[in-house]
Amino acid sequence: MALDHPLQIGAVCVRPGLLLAPMEDVSEHPFRLVCRQLGADMVYTEFVNAEGLLREDPDGPRRSSHKLDFTAAERPLGIQIYGASELSMEEATRIASEREPDLIDINCGCWVSNVALRGAGAGLLRDLP
């Protein structure tokens, strides 16, 4: 069900409000394009592991940074960062912002054990002030 009114997320206004969620091994470039063609008003890249992005060797395989790649046809587009370290997420957000997505957010909801048990995703919510 689409919204009858626009969805405002920061400076991004999505009409009528159908978003493709950031899904690991699913929301890759071809899938995002198909979803846009089928009516998604906004799409996300796969969520990006902050620590993996920072460990990546610039001369080696692009295991994390390739998830930041997108084309103008996918806009508006969001990038979601996840990680257990505030400093690594801050640096990963800086790197992601260089790609100029329409939106960057932090994942605090992934409950998958290999994410949450390391203190990332929903695991971030264990130590709230």
One Martini backbone bead per residue (centre of mass of N, CA, C, O) as a GRO file, in nm:
protein
  129
    1MET     BB    1   0.092   0.038   0.026
    2ALA     BB    2   0.057   0.356  -0.051
    3LEU     BB    3   0.094   0.673   0.001
    4ASP     BB    4  -0.090   0.983  -0.015
    5HIS     BB    5   0.174   1.103   0.097
    6PRO     BB    6   0.457   1.230   0.155
    7LEU     BB    7   0.794   1.134   0.236
    8GLN     BB    8   0.998   1.267   0.491
    9ILE     BB    9   1.371   1.258   0.474
   10GLY     BB   10   1.471   1.517   0.545
   11ALA     BB   11   1.552   1.634   0.222
   12VAL     BB   12   1.376   1.389   0.139
   13CYS     BB   13   1.118   1.343  -0.108
   14VAL     BB   14   0.870   1.089  -0.116
   15ARG     BB   15   0.672   0.977  -0.396
   16PRO     BB   16   0.446   0.818  -0.205
   17GLY     BB   17   0.642   0.583  -0.035
   18LEU     BB   18   0.822   0.358  -0.190
   19LEU     BB   19   1.063   0.138  -0.045
   20LEU     BB   20   1.381   0.000  -0.074
   21ALA     BB   21   1.550  -0.203   0.104
   22PRO     BB   22   1.838  -0.295   0.266
   23MET     BB   23   1.980  -0.593   0.110
   24GLU     BB   24   2.163  -0.852   0.138
   25ASP     BB   25   2.224  -0.981  -0.176
   26VAL     BB   26   1.989  -0.790  -0.335
   27SER     BB   27   2.045  -0.460  -0.354
   28GLU     BB   28   2.140  -0.442  -0.642
   29HIS     BB   29   2.157  -0.269  -0.923
   30PRO     BB   30   1.950  -0.433  -1.101
   31PHE     BB   31   1.727  -0.444  -0.883
   32ARG     BB   32   1.691  -0.140  -0.845
   33LEU     BB   33   1.602  -0.079  -1.134
   34VAL     BB   34   1.352  -0.258  -1.136
   35CYS     BB   35   1.211  -0.123  -0.896
   36ARG     BB   36   1.189   0.154  -1.026
   37GLN     BB   37   1.022   0.055  -1.276
   38LEU     BB   38   0.792  -0.070  -1.061
   39GLY     BB   39   0.773   0.199  -0.833
   40ALA     BB   40   1.001   0.285  -0.676
   41ASP     BB   41   1.085   0.588  -0.505
   42MET     BB   42   1.314   0.432  -0.338
   43VAL     BB   43   1.657   0.332  -0.286
   44TYR     BB   44   1.891   0.086  -0.172
   45THR     BB   45   2.160  -0.032  -0.083
   46GLU     BB   46   2.345  -0.225   0.050
   47PHE     BB   47   2.466  -0.284   0.334
   48VAL     BB   48   2.751  -0.135   0.510
   49ASN     BB   49   3.052  -0.229   0.634
   50ALA     BB   50   3.259  -0.035   0.802
   51GLU     BB   51   3.503  -0.216   0.864
   52GLY     BB   52   3.532  -0.334   0.576
   53LEU     BB   53   3.581  -0.065   0.432
   54LEU     BB   54   3.845   0.012   0.599
   55ARG     BB   55   4.010  -0.264   0.527
   56GLU     BB   56   4.027  -0.211   0.242
   57ASP     BB   57   4.213  -0.267  -0.035
   58PRO     BB   58   4.272  -0.059  -0.299
   59ASP     BB   59   4.418  -0.314  -0.470
   60GLY     BB   60   4.180  -0.490  -0.417
   61PRO     BB   61   3.903  -0.616  -0.349
   62ARG     BB   62   3.554  -0.491  -0.362
   63ARG     BB   63   3.360  -0.588  -0.105
   64SER     BB   64   3.234  -0.294  -0.010
   65SER     BB   65   3.260  -0.042  -0.208
   66HIS     BB   66   3.062  -0.147  -0.434
   67LYS     BB   67   2.799  -0.069  -0.260
   68LEU     BB   68   2.833   0.252  -0.341
   69ASP     BB   69   2.733   0.203  -0.618
   70PHE     BB   70   2.574   0.426  -0.863
   71THR     BB   71   2.307   0.575  -1.042
   72ALA     BB   72   2.095   0.819  -1.150
   73ALA     BB   73   1.848   0.614  -1.199
   74GLU     BB   74   1.827   0.556  -0.868
   75ARG     BB   75   1.704   0.810  -0.796
   76PRO     BB   76   1.654   0.803  -0.501
   77LEU     BB   77   1.932   0.729  -0.266
   78GLY     BB   78   2.050   0.495  -0.023
   79ILE     BB   79   2.280   0.454   0.254
   80GLN     BB   80   2.379   0.184   0.470
   81ILE     BB   81   2.523   0.165   0.788
   82TYR     BB   82   2.735  -0.075   0.965
   83GLY     BB   83   2.834  -0.117   1.318
   84ALA     BB   84   3.030  -0.110   1.637
   85SER     BB   85   3.184   0.160   1.565
   86GLU     BB   86   3.179   0.491   1.576
   87LEU     BB   87   3.438   0.557   1.413
   88SER     BB   88   3.383   0.373   1.166
   89MET     BB   89   3.108   0.500   1.092
   90GLU     BB   90   3.211   0.783   1.045
   91GLU     BB   91   3.412   0.714   0.817
   92ALA     BB   92   3.209   0.565   0.631
   93THR     BB   93   3.026   0.812   0.594
   94ARG     BB   94   3.235   0.987   0.455
   95ILE     BB   95   3.278   0.799   0.214
   96ALA     BB   96   2.979   0.787   0.122
   97SER     BB   97   2.942   1.101   0.079
   98GLU     BB   98   3.127   1.115  -0.179
   99ARG     BB   99   2.884   0.985  -0.361
  100GLU     BB  100   2.613   1.144  -0.320
  101PRO     BB  101   2.372   1.068  -0.170
  102ASP     BB  102   2.051   1.133  -0.047
  103LEU     BB  103   2.114   0.908   0.183
  104ILE     BB  104   2.215   0.840   0.528
  105ASP     BB  105   2.229   0.549   0.742
  106ILE     BB  106   2.178   0.367   1.047
  107ASN     BB  107   2.191   0.047   1.161
  108CYS     BB  108   1.941  -0.075   1.431
  109GLY     BB  109   1.780  -0.370   1.324
  110CYS     BB  110   1.969  -0.601   1.287
  111TRP     BB  111   1.933  -0.950   1.407
  112VAL     BB  112   2.152  -1.093   1.293
  113SER     BB  113   2.395  -1.259   1.454
  114ASN     BB  114   2.659  -1.166   1.286
  115VAL     BB  115   2.580  -0.869   1.375
  116ALA     BB  116   2.458  -0.832   1.670
  117LEU     BB  117   2.687  -0.991   1.837
  118ARG     BB  118   2.903  -0.751   1.747
  119GLY     BB  119   2.727  -0.467   1.794
  120ALA     BB  120   2.545  -0.448   1.556
  121GLY     BB  121   2.274  -0.310   1.480
  122ALA     BB  122   2.080  -0.418   1.731
  123GLY     BB  123   2.337  -0.422   1.919
  124LEU     BB  124   2.345  -0.109   1.973
  125LEU     BB  125   2.091  -0.119   2.187
  126ARG     BB  126   2.234  -0.236   2.453
  127ASP     BB  127   2.403   0.065   2.509
  128LEU     BB  128   2.222   0.274   2.627
  129PRO     BB  129   2.208   0.578   2.810
   0.00000   0.00000   0.00000
